[in-house]
Protein backbone atom coordinates (compact mmCIF):
# COMPACT_ATOMS: atom_id res chain seq x y z
CA UNK A 1 0.00 0.00 0.00
CA UNK A 2 1.38 3.38 -1.02
CA UNK A 3 1.49 5.88 1.81
CA UNK A 4 1.69 9.66 1.50
CA UNK A 5 5.43 9.67 2.15
CA UNK A 6 6.00 7.12 -0.64
CA UNK A 7 4.92 9.46 -3.45
CA UNK A 8 7.58 9.75 -6.13
CA UNK A 9 7.81 13.34 -7.36
CA UNK A 10 7.09 13.86 -11.06
CA UNK A 11 7.87 17.18 -12.72
CA UNK A 12 4.65 19.02 -13.49
CA UNK A 13 5.74 19.50 -17.09
CA UNK A 14 5.93 15.70 -17.44
CA UNK A 15 2.65 14.83 -15.76
CA UNK A 16 0.06 13.17 -17.94
CA UNK A 17 -3.39 13.88 -16.56
CA UNK A 18 -6.07 16.51 -16.20
CA UNK A 19 -9.10 14.92 -14.54
CA UNK A 20 -12.65 16.19 -14.91
CA UNK A 21 -15.14 14.58 -12.51
CA UNK A 22 -18.85 15.04 -12.01
CA UNK A 23 -21.58 13.39 -9.93
CA UNK A 24 -19.16 11.67 -7.58
CA UNK A 25 -17.45 12.00 -4.21
CA UNK A 26 -13.68 12.43 -3.97
CA UNK A 27 -12.18 10.91 -0.85
CA UNK A 28 -9.06 9.44 0.72
CA UNK A 29 -8.76 5.73 1.42
CA UNK A 30 -5.65 3.82 2.50
CA UNK A 31 -3.31 6.63 1.50
CA UNK A 32 -4.87 7.02 -1.98
CA UNK A 33 -7.28 9.53 -3.48
CA UNK A 34 -10.38 7.87 -4.93
CA UNK A 35 -13.62 8.99 -6.45
CA UNK A 36 -16.83 7.18 -5.64
CA UNK A 37 -19.65 6.77 -8.14
CA UNK A 38 -23.07 5.31 -7.42
CA UNK A 39 -24.83 2.86 -9.73
CA UNK A 40 -28.29 1.37 -9.39
CA UNK A 41 -26.99 -1.66 -7.53
CA UNK A 42 -23.73 -0.69 -5.83
CA UNK A 43 -20.89 1.80 -5.44
CA UNK A 44 -17.72 1.89 -7.53
CA UNK A 45 -14.36 3.25 -6.41
CA UNK A 46 -11.79 4.53 -8.91
CA UNK A 47 -8.23 5.52 -8.15
CA UNK A 48 -6.74 8.93 -9.11
CA UNK A 49 -2.94 8.75 -9.70
CA UNK A 50 -2.27 12.04 -7.94
CA UNK A 51 1.52 11.94 -8.35
CA UNK A 52 0.99 12.00 -12.12
CA UNK A 53 -1.89 14.51 -12.17
CA UNK A 54 -1.61 18.17 -13.10
CA UNK A 55 -5.02 19.46 -12.11
CA UNK A 56 -8.40 18.18 -10.99
CA UNK A 57 -11.62 19.78 -12.26
CA UNK A 58 -14.69 19.14 -10.11
CA UNK A 59 -17.94 19.56 -12.03
CA UNK A 60 -21.57 19.47 -10.99
CA UNK A 61 -22.67 17.07 -8.29
CA UNK A 62 -19.20 16.56 -6.81
CA UNK A 63 -17.86 16.80 -3.28
CA UNK A 64 -14.41 16.37 -1.80
CA UNK A 65 -13.23 15.47 1.69
CA UNK A 66 -10.64 17.33 3.71
CA UNK A 67 -8.42 14.23 3.81
CA UNK A 68 -8.45 13.94 0.01
CA UNK A 69 -7.64 17.64 -0.34
CA UNK A 70 -4.67 17.20 2.00
CA UNK A 71 -3.22 14.44 -0.21
CA UNK A 72 -3.84 16.46 -3.39
CA UNK A 73 -2.04 19.43 -1.87
CA UNK A 74 0.87 17.21 -0.86
CA UNK A 75 1.15 15.98 -4.46
CA UNK A 76 0.98 19.53 -5.86
CA UNK A 77 -2.31 19.09 -7.72
CA UNK A 78 -4.32 22.22 -8.60
CA UNK A 79 -8.02 21.75 -7.83
CA UNK A 80 -10.73 23.78 -9.53
CA UNK A 81 -14.53 23.84 -9.25
CA UNK A 82 -16.30 24.17 -12.57
CA UNK A 83 -19.58 23.77 -14.40
CA UNK A 84 -20.76 20.92 -16.59
CA UNK A 85 -18.18 19.77 -19.14
CA UNK A 86 -15.37 21.59 -17.30
CA UNK A 87 -16.72 25.04 -18.19
CA UNK A 88 -16.83 27.56 -16.75
CA UNK A 89 -14.12 27.30 -14.13
CA UNK A 90 -15.58 29.11 -11.17
CA UNK A 91 -15.76 30.12 -7.57
CA UNK A 92 -18.67 32.54 -7.27
CA UNK A 93 -18.33 34.56 -10.50
CA UNK A 94 -14.56 34.73 -10.78
CA UNK A 95 -11.93 32.34 -12.07
CA UNK A 96 -10.38 30.67 -9.06
CA UNK A 97 -8.02 27.81 -8.35
CA UNK A 98 -7.49 26.06 -5.07
CA UNK A 99 -3.72 25.90 -5.31
CA UNK A 100 -1.55 23.79 -3.00
CA UNK A 101 0.28 25.89 -0.45
CA UNK A 102 3.97 25.23 0.05
CA UNK A 103 6.65 27.40 1.60
CA UNK A 104 9.36 25.47 -0.22
CA UNK A 105 8.65 26.44 -3.81
CA UNK A 106 11.42 28.31 -5.66
CA UNK A 107 11.64 32.04 -5.06
CA UNK A 108 13.93 33.03 -7.94
CA UNK A 109 11.16 33.14 -10.55
CA UNK A 110 8.82 35.37 -8.54
CA UNK A 111 11.74 37.64 -7.62
CA UNK A 112 12.81 37.78 -11.26
CA UNK A 113 9.26 38.52 -12.38
CA UNK A 114 8.87 41.30 -9.84
CA UNK A 115 12.22 42.82 -10.84
CA UNK A 116 10.69 44.02 -14.13
CA UNK A 117 6.95 43.99 -13.50
CA UNK A 118 6.65 47.53 -12.12
CA UNK A 119 8.42 48.96 -15.17
CA UNK A 120 5.85 49.62 -17.94
CA UNK A 121 8.42 49.32 -20.73
CA UNK A 122 9.82 46.00 -19.51
CA UNK A 123 6.35 44.62 -18.87
CA UNK A 124 5.43 45.47 -22.47
CA UNK A 125 8.57 43.69 -23.67
CA UNK A 126 7.62 40.61 -21.66
CA UNK A 127 4.16 40.65 -23.25
CA UNK A 128 5.75 40.87 -26.71
CA UNK A 129 7.97 37.88 -25.95
CA UNK A 130 4.90 35.83 -25.03
CA UNK A 131 3.02 36.91 -28.16
CA UNK A 132 5.92 36.12 -30.49
CA UNK A 133 6.36 32.75 -28.79
CA UNK A 134 2.65 32.12 -29.33
CA UNK A 135 3.10 32.62 -33.08
CA UNK A 136 6.18 30.38 -33.17
CA UNK A 137 4.16 27.66 -31.45
CA UNK A 138 1.36 28.01 -34.01
CA UNK A 139 3.87 27.59 -36.84
CA UNK A 140 5.47 24.57 -35.18
CA UNK A 141 2.23 22.76 -34.36
CA UNK A 142 0.35 23.50 -37.56
CA UNK A 143 3.26 22.38 -39.74
CA UNK A 144 3.47 18.96 -37.99
CA UNK A 145 -0.13 18.11 -37.10
CA UNK A 146 -1.50 15.47 -39.49
CA UNK A 147 -5.07 16.00 -38.27
CA UNK A 148 -4.84 19.62 -39.39
CA UNK A 149 -3.38 18.88 -42.80
CA UNK A 150 -6.01 16.18 -43.35
CA UNK A 151 -8.65 18.83 -42.63
CA UNK A 152 -7.01 21.29 -45.05
CA UNK A 153 -5.23 23.47 -42.47
CA UNK A 154 -1.86 24.50 -43.89
CA UNK A 155 0.54 26.92 -42.24
CA UNK A 156 1.82 28.06 -45.64
CA UNK A 157 -1.64 28.97 -46.97
CA UNK A 158 -1.65 32.59 -48.09
CA UNK A 159 -4.32 33.79 -45.59
CA UNK A 160 -2.46 32.25 -42.65
CA UNK A 161 1.00 33.31 -43.79
CA UNK A 162 -0.16 36.89 -44.32
CA UNK A 163 -2.01 36.99 -40.99
CA UNK A 164 1.04 35.76 -39.06
CA UNK A 165 3.37 38.17 -40.86
CA UNK A 166 1.09 41.12 -40.09
CA UNK A 167 0.75 40.01 -36.48
CA UNK A 168 4.52 39.79 -36.00
CA UNK A 169 4.99 43.30 -37.43
CA UNK A 170 2.25 44.73 -35.20
CA UNK A 171 3.63 43.02 -32.10
CA UNK A 172 7.13 44.39 -32.68
CA UNK A 173 5.89 47.92 -33.38
CA UNK A 174 3.32 48.11 -30.55
CA UNK A 175 3.89 51.04 -28.22
CA UNK A 176 1.54 49.90 -25.49
CA UNK A 177 -0.46 46.92 -24.25
CA UNK A 178 -3.67 48.18 -25.86
CA UNK A 179 -2.09 47.93 -29.32
CA UNK A 180 -0.77 44.49 -28.43
CA UNK A 181 -4.24 43.32 -27.37
CA UNK A 182 -5.69 44.62 -30.64
CA UNK A 183 -3.10 42.71 -32.69
CA UNK A 184 -3.82 39.55 -30.68
CA UNK A 185 -7.57 39.91 -31.23
CA UNK A 186 -7.09 40.53 -34.95
CA UNK A 187 -4.94 37.43 -35.41
CA UNK A 188 -7.40 35.25 -33.50
CA UNK A 189 -10.24 36.64 -35.60
CA UNK A 190 -8.40 35.70 -38.80
CA UNK A 191 -7.68 32.21 -37.45
CA UNK A 192 -11.38 31.81 -36.66
CA UNK A 193 -12.24 32.89 -40.21
CA UNK A 194 -9.80 30.37 -41.67
CA UNK A 195 -11.09 27.54 -39.46
CA UNK A 196 -14.71 28.38 -40.33
CA UNK A 197 -13.93 28.15 -44.04
CA UNK A 198 -12.00 24.88 -43.75
CA UNK A 199 -14.66 23.14 -41.66
CA UNK A 200 -17.57 24.77 -43.54
CA UNK A 201 -19.11 25.95 -40.27
CA UNK A 202 -20.36 29.15 -41.92
CA UNK A 203 -22.98 29.95 -39.26
CA UNK A 204 -20.38 30.09 -36.47
CA UNK A 205 -20.10 33.19 -34.29
CA UNK A 206 -17.92 33.20 -31.19
CA UNK A 207 -20.24 33.23 -28.22
CA UNK A 208 -18.99 32.16 -24.79
CA UNK A 209 -22.55 31.27 -23.82
CA UNK A 210 -23.31 29.60 -27.14
CA UNK A 211 -24.74 26.08 -27.05
CA UNK A 212 -23.41 24.94 -30.43
CA UNK A 213 -20.68 22.30 -30.42
CA UNK A 214 -17.83 24.49 -31.70
CA UNK A 215 -18.36 27.15 -29.02
CA UNK A 216 -18.70 24.49 -26.33
CA UNK A 217 -15.48 22.81 -27.43
CA UNK A 218 -13.63 26.14 -27.55
CA UNK A 219 -14.74 26.93 -23.99
CA UNK A 220 -13.85 23.46 -22.78
CA UNK A 221 -10.42 23.42 -24.44
CA UNK A 222 -9.58 26.91 -23.24
CA UNK A 223 -10.26 25.93 -19.64
CA UNK A 224 -7.97 22.93 -20.03
CA UNK A 225 -5.28 25.37 -21.18
CA UNK A 226 -6.02 27.57 -18.15
CA UNK A 227 -5.46 24.53 -15.96
CA UNK A 228 -2.01 23.96 -17.45
CA UNK A 229 -1.13 27.64 -17.11
CA UNK A 230 -2.30 27.79 -13.48
CA UNK A 231 -0.23 24.70 -12.65
CA UNK A 232 2.84 26.14 -14.38
CA UNK A 233 2.63 29.41 -12.45
CA UNK A 234 2.01 27.65 -9.14
CA UNK A 235 5.06 25.42 -9.58
CA UNK A 236 7.24 28.45 -10.37
CA UNK A 237 5.75 30.38 -7.45
CA UNK A 238 4.51 33.34 -9.52
CA UNK A 239 1.21 34.92 -8.50
CA UNK A 240 -1.57 34.90 -11.10
CA UNK A 241 -2.13 38.60 -10.37
CA UNK A 242 1.05 39.83 -12.06
CA UNK A 243 -0.17 39.84 -15.65
CA UNK A 244 1.83 41.46 -18.42
CA UNK A 245 -0.96 41.83 -20.95
CA UNK A 246 -4.52 41.10 -19.90
CA UNK A 247 -4.78 43.83 -17.31
CA UNK A 248 -3.19 44.56 -13.96
CA UNK A 249 -6.59 44.95 -12.31
CA UNK A 250 -7.98 41.59 -13.41
CA UNK A 251 -7.46 38.87 -10.84
CA UNK A 252 -5.79 35.81 -12.30
CA UNK A 253 -4.97 37.51 -15.60
CA UNK A 254 -1.46 36.02 -15.85
CA UNK A 255 -3.13 32.62 -16.30
CA UNK A 256 -4.73 34.01 -19.47
CA UNK A 257 -1.39 35.41 -20.67
CA UNK A 258 0.34 32.05 -20.33
CA UNK A 259 -2.59 29.99 -21.66
CA UNK A 260 -2.55 32.12 -24.83
CA UNK A 261 0.77 30.50 -25.70
CA UNK A 262 -1.03 27.31 -26.78
CA UNK A 263 -4.72 28.12 -27.30
CA UNK A 264 -4.62 29.21 -30.94
CA UNK A 265 -2.10 26.55 -31.91
CA UNK A 266 -3.91 23.56 -30.38
CA UNK A 267 -7.39 24.35 -29.04
CA UNK A 268 -8.82 26.56 -31.79
CA UNK A 269 -8.33 24.27 -34.81
CA UNK A 270 -9.05 21.11 -32.84
CA UNK A 271 -12.38 22.49 -31.58
CA UNK A 272 -13.57 23.22 -35.12
CA UNK A 273 -12.35 19.92 -36.57
CA UNK A 274 -13.84 17.84 -33.74
CA UNK A 275 -17.14 19.73 -33.99
CA UNK A 276 -17.33 19.09 -37.74
CA UNK A 277 -16.67 15.38 -37.15
CA UNK A 278 -19.37 15.13 -34.46
CA UNK A 279 -16.97 14.24 -31.65
CA UNK A 280 -18.39 13.86 -28.16
CA UNK A 281 -17.14 16.15 -25.43
CA UNK A 282 -15.12 13.31 -23.94
CA UNK A 283 -13.50 12.53 -27.30
CA UNK A 284 -12.63 16.18 -27.78
CA UNK A 285 -11.12 16.42 -24.30
CA UNK A 286 -9.05 13.30 -24.93
CA UNK A 287 -7.80 14.74 -28.23
CA UNK A 288 -6.73 17.96 -26.46
CA UNK A 289 -4.82 16.03 -23.80
CA UNK A 290 -3.07 13.97 -26.47
CA UNK A 291 -2.01 17.18 -28.24
CA UNK A 292 -0.75 18.70 -24.97
CA UNK A 293 1.51 15.68 -24.54
CA UNK A 294 2.56 15.39 -28.18
CA UNK A 295 3.62 19.02 -28.48
CA UNK A 296 4.88 19.30 -24.89
CA UNK A 297 2.56 22.19 -24.11
CA UNK A 298 3.49 22.44 -20.43
CA UNK A 299 7.20 22.26 -21.18
CA UNK A 300 6.71 25.15 -23.59
CA UNK A 301 4.87 27.19 -20.95
CA UNK A 302 7.60 26.56 -18.39
CA UNK A 303 10.35 27.49 -20.86
CA UNK A 304 8.75 30.81 -21.79
CA UNK A 305 7.82 31.90 -18.25
CA UNK A 306 11.24 30.94 -16.86
CA UNK A 307 13.02 32.72 -19.71
CA UNK A 308 11.17 35.96 -19.00
CA UNK A 309 11.53 35.67 -15.21
CA UNK A 310 15.31 35.12 -15.43
CA UNK A 311 16.00 37.83 -18.05
CA UNK A 312 18.70 40.14 -16.74
CA UNK A 313 19.15 42.44 -19.71
CA UNK A 314 16.20 44.05 -21.49
CA UNK A 315 16.50 45.69 -24.93
C-alpha positions as CSV (number, residue, x, y, z in Angstrom):
1,X,0.0,0.0,0.0
2,X,1.4,3.4,-1.0
3,X,1.5,5.9,1.8
4,X,1.7,9.7,1.5
5,X,5.4,9.7,2.1
6,X,6.0,7.1,-0.6
7,X,4.9,9.5,-3.4
8,X,7.6,9.7,-6.1
9,X,7.8,13.3,-7.4
10,X,7.1,13.9,-11.1
11,X,7.9,17.2,-12.7
12,X,4.6,19.0,-13.5
13,X,5.7,19.5,-17.1
14,X,5.9,15.7,-17.4
15,X,2.6,14.8,-15.8
16,X,0.1,13.2,-17.9
17,X,-3.4,13.9,-16.6
18,X,-6.1,16.5,-16.2
19,X,-9.1,14.9,-14.5
20,X,-12.7,16.2,-14.9
21,X,-15.1,14.6,-12.5
22,X,-18.9,15.0,-12.0
23,X,-21.6,13.4,-9.9
24,X,-19.2,11.7,-7.6
25,X,-17.5,12.0,-4.2
26,X,-13.7,12.4,-4.0
27,X,-12.2,10.9,-0.8
28,X,-9.1,9.4,0.7
29,X,-8.8,5.7,1.4
30,X,-5.6,3.8,2.5
31,X,-3.3,6.6,1.5
32,X,-4.9,7.0,-2.0
33,X,-7.3,9.5,-3.5
34,X,-10.4,7.9,-4.9
35,X,-13.6,9.0,-6.4
36,X,-16.8,7.2,-5.6
37,X,-19.6,6.8,-8.1
38,X,-23.1,5.3,-7.4
39,X,-24.8,2.9,-9.7
40,X,-28.3,1.4,-9.4
41,X,-27.0,-1.7,-7.5
42,X,-23.7,-0.7,-5.8
43,X,-20.9,1.8,-5.4
44,X,-17.7,1.9,-7.5
45,X,-14.4,3.2,-6.4
46,X,-11.8,4.5,-8.9
47,X,-8.2,5.5,-8.2
48,X,-6.7,8.9,-9.1
49,X,-2.9,8.8,-9.7
50,X,-2.3,12.0,-7.9
51,X,1.5,11.9,-8.4
52,X,1.0,12.0,-12.1
53,X,-1.9,14.5,-12.2
54,X,-1.6,18.2,-13.1
55,X,-5.0,19.5,-12.1
56,X,-8.4,18.2,-11.0
57,X,-11.6,19.8,-12.3
58,X,-14.7,19.1,-10.1
59,X,-17.9,19.6,-12.0
60,X,-21.6,19.5,-11.0
61,X,-22.7,17.1,-8.3
62,X,-19.2,16.6,-6.8
63,X,-17.9,16.8,-3.3
64,X,-14.4,16.4,-1.8
65,X,-13.2,15.5,1.7
66,X,-10.6,17.3,3.7
67,X,-8.4,14.2,3.8
68,X,-8.5,13.9,0.0
69,X,-7.6,17.6,-0.3
70,X,-4.7,17.2,2.0
71,X,-3.2,14.4,-0.2
72,X,-3.8,16.5,-3.4
73,X,-2.0,19.4,-1.9
74,X,0.9,17.2,-0.9
75,X,1.2,16.0,-4.5
76,X,1.0,19.5,-5.9
77,X,-2.3,19.1,-7.7
78,X,-4.3,22.2,-8.6
79,X,-8.0,21.7,-7.8
80,X,-10.7,23.8,-9.5
81,X,-14.5,23.8,-9.2
82,X,-16.3,24.2,-12.6
83,X,-19.6,23.8,-14.4
84,X,-20.8,20.9,-16.6
85,X,-18.2,19.8,-19.1
86,X,-15.4,21.6,-17.3
87,X,-16.7,25.0,-18.2
88,X,-16.8,27.6,-16.8
89,X,-14.1,27.3,-14.1
90,X,-15.6,29.1,-11.2
91,X,-15.8,30.1,-7.6
92,X,-18.7,32.5,-7.3
93,X,-18.3,34.6,-10.5
94,X,-14.6,34.7,-10.8
95,X,-11.9,32.3,-12.1
96,X,-10.4,30.7,-9.1
97,X,-8.0,27.8,-8.3
98,X,-7.5,26.1,-5.1
99,X,-3.7,25.9,-5.3
100,X,-1.6,23.8,-3.0
101,X,0.3,25.9,-0.5
102,X,4.0,25.2,0.1
103,X,6.7,27.4,1.6
104,X,9.4,25.5,-0.2
105,X,8.6,26.4,-3.8
106,X,11.4,28.3,-5.7
107,X,11.6,32.0,-5.1
108,X,13.9,33.0,-7.9
109,X,11.2,33.1,-10.5
110,X,8.8,35.4,-8.5
111,X,11.7,37.6,-7.6
112,X,12.8,37.8,-11.3
113,X,9.3,38.5,-12.4
114,X,8.9,41.3,-9.8
115,X,12.2,42.8,-10.8
116,X,10.7,44.0,-14.1
117,X,6.9,44.0,-13.5
118,X,6.6,47.5,-12.1
119,X,8.4,49.0,-15.2
120,X,5.9,49.6,-17.9
121,X,8.4,49.3,-20.7
122,X,9.8,46.0,-19.5
123,X,6.3,44.6,-18.9
124,X,5.4,45.5,-22.5
125,X,8.6,43.7,-23.7
126,X,7.6,40.6,-21.7
127,X,4.2,40.6,-23.2
128,X,5.7,40.9,-26.7
129,X,8.0,37.9,-26.0
130,X,4.9,35.8,-25.0
131,X,3.0,36.9,-28.2
132,X,5.9,36.1,-30.5
133,X,6.4,32.7,-28.8
134,X,2.6,32.1,-29.3
135,X,3.1,32.6,-33.1
136,X,6.2,30.4,-33.2
137,X,4.2,27.7,-31.4
138,X,1.4,28.0,-34.0
139,X,3.9,27.6,-36.8
140,X,5.5,24.6,-35.2
141,X,2.2,22.8,-34.4
142,X,0.3,23.5,-37.6
143,X,3.3,22.4,-39.7
144,X,3.5,19.0,-38.0
145,X,-0.1,18.1,-37.1
146,X,-1.5,15.5,-39.5
147,X,-5.1,16.0,-38.3
148,X,-4.8,19.6,-39.4
149,X,-3.4,18.9,-42.8
150,X,-6.0,16.2,-43.3
151,X,-8.7,18.8,-42.6
152,X,-7.0,21.3,-45.1
153,X,-5.2,23.5,-42.5
154,X,-1.9,24.5,-43.9
155,X,0.5,26.9,-42.2
156,X,1.8,28.1,-45.6
157,X,-1.6,29.0,-47.0
158,X,-1.7,32.6,-48.1
159,X,-4.3,33.8,-45.6
160,X,-2.5,32.3,-42.7
161,X,1.0,33.3,-43.8
162,X,-0.2,36.9,-44.3
163,X,-2.0,37.0,-41.0
164,X,1.0,35.8,-39.1
165,X,3.4,38.2,-40.9
166,X,1.1,41.1,-40.1
167,X,0.7,40.0,-36.5
168,X,4.5,39.8,-36.0
169,X,5.0,43.3,-37.4
170,X,2.2,44.7,-35.2
171,X,3.6,43.0,-32.1
172,X,7.1,44.4,-32.7
173,X,5.9,47.9,-33.4
174,X,3.3,48.1,-30.6
175,X,3.9,51.0,-28.2
176,X,1.5,49.9,-25.5
177,X,-0.5,46.9,-24.2
178,X,-3.7,48.2,-25.9
179,X,-2.1,47.9,-29.3
180,X,-0.8,44.5,-28.4
181,X,-4.2,43.3,-27.4
182,X,-5.7,44.6,-30.6
183,X,-3.1,42.7,-32.7
184,X,-3.8,39.6,-30.7
185,X,-7.6,39.9,-31.2
186,X,-7.1,40.5,-35.0
187,X,-4.9,37.4,-35.4
188,X,-7.4,35.3,-33.5
189,X,-10.2,36.6,-35.6
190,X,-8.4,35.7,-38.8
191,X,-7.7,32.2,-37.5
192,X,-11.4,31.8,-36.7
193,X,-12.2,32.9,-40.2
194,X,-9.8,30.4,-41.7
195,X,-11.1,27.5,-39.5
196,X,-14.7,28.4,-40.3
197,X,-13.9,28.2,-44.0
198,X,-12.0,24.9,-43.8
199,X,-14.7,23.1,-41.7
200,X,-17.6,24.8,-43.5
201,X,-19.1,26.0,-40.3
202,X,-20.4,29.1,-41.9
203,X,-23.0,29.9,-39.3
204,X,-20.4,30.1,-36.5
205,X,-20.1,33.2,-34.3
206,X,-17.9,33.2,-31.2
207,X,-20.2,33.2,-28.2
208,X,-19.0,32.2,-24.8
209,X,-22.6,31.3,-23.8
210,X,-23.3,29.6,-27.1
211,X,-24.7,26.1,-27.0
212,X,-23.4,24.9,-30.4
213,X,-20.7,22.3,-30.4
214,X,-17.8,24.5,-31.7
215,X,-18.4,27.2,-29.0
216,X,-18.7,24.5,-26.3
217,X,-15.5,22.8,-27.4
218,X,-13.6,26.1,-27.5
219,X,-14.7,26.9,-24.0
220,X,-13.8,23.5,-22.8
221,X,-10.4,23.4,-24.4
222,X,-9.6,26.9,-23.2
223,X,-10.3,25.9,-19.6
224,X,-8.0,22.9,-20.0
225,X,-5.3,25.4,-21.2
226,X,-6.0,27.6,-18.1
227,X,-5.5,24.5,-16.0
228,X,-2.0,24.0,-17.5
229,X,-1.1,27.6,-17.1
230,X,-2.3,27.8,-13.5
231,X,-0.2,24.7,-12.7
232,X,2.8,26.1,-14.4
233,X,2.6,29.4,-12.5
234,X,2.0,27.7,-9.1
235,X,5.1,25.4,-9.6
236,X,7.2,28.5,-10.4
237,X,5.8,30.4,-7.4
238,X,4.5,33.3,-9.5
239,X,1.2,34.9,-8.5
240,X,-1.6,34.9,-11.1
241,X,-2.1,38.6,-10.4
242,X,1.1,39.8,-12.1
243,X,-0.2,39.8,-15.6
244,X,1.8,41.5,-18.4
245,X,-1.0,41.8,-21.0
246,X,-4.5,41.1,-19.9
247,X,-4.8,43.8,-17.3
248,X,-3.2,44.6,-14.0
249,X,-6.6,44.9,-12.3
250,X,-8.0,41.6,-13.4
251,X,-7.5,38.9,-10.8
252,X,-5.8,35.8,-12.3
253,X,-5.0,37.5,-15.6
254,X,-1.5,36.0,-15.8
255,X,-3.1,32.6,-16.3
256,X,-4.7,34.0,-19.5
257,X,-1.4,35.4,-20.7
258,X,0.3,32.1,-20.3
259,X,-2.6,30.0,-21.7
260,X,-2.6,32.1,-24.8
261,X,0.8,30.5,-25.7
262,X,-1.0,27.3,-26.8
263,X,-4.7,28.1,-27.3
264,X,-4.6,29.2,-30.9
265,X,-2.1,26.5,-31.9
266,X,-3.9,23.6,-30.4
267,X,-7.4,24.4,-29.0
268,X,-8.8,26.6,-31.8
269,X,-8.3,24.3,-34.8
270,X,-9.1,21.1,-32.8
271,X,-12.4,22.5,-31.6
272,X,-13.6,23.2,-35.1
273,X,-12.3,19.9,-36.6
274,X,-13.8,17.8,-33.7
275,X,-17.1,19.7,-34.0
276,X,-17.3,19.1,-37.7
277,X,-16.7,15.4,-37.1
278,X,-19.4,15.1,-34.5
279,X,-17.0,14.2,-31.6
280,X,-18.4,13.9,-28.2
281,X,-17.1,16.1,-25.4
282,X,-15.1,13.3,-23.9
283,X,-13.5,12.5,-27.3
284,X,-12.6,16.2,-27.8
285,X,-11.1,16.4,-24.3
286,X,-9.0,13.3,-24.9
287,X,-7.8,14.7,-28.2
288,X,-6.7,18.0,-26.5
289,X,-4.8,16.0,-23.8
290,X,-3.1,14.0,-26.5
291,X,-2.0,17.2,-28.2
292,X,-0.7,18.7,-25.0
293,X,1.5,15.7,-24.5
294,X,2.6,15.4,-28.2
295,X,3.6,19.0,-28.5
296,X,4.9,19.3,-24.9
297,X,2.6,22.2,-24.1
298,X,3.5,22.4,-20.4
299,X,7.2,22.3,-21.2
300,X,6.7,25.1,-23.6
301,X,4.9,27.2,-21.0
302,X,7.6,26.6,-18.4
303,X,10.3,27.5,-20.9
304,X,8.7,30.8,-21.8
305,X,7.8,31.9,-18.3
306,X,11.2,30.9,-16.9
307,X,13.0,32.7,-19.7
308,X,11.2,36.0,-19.0
309,X,11.5,35.7,-15.2
310,X,15.3,35.1,-15.4
311,X,16.0,37.8,-18.0
312,X,18.7,40.1,-16.7
313,X,19.2,42.4,-19.7
314,X,16.2,44.0,-21.5
315,X,16.5,45.7,-24.9
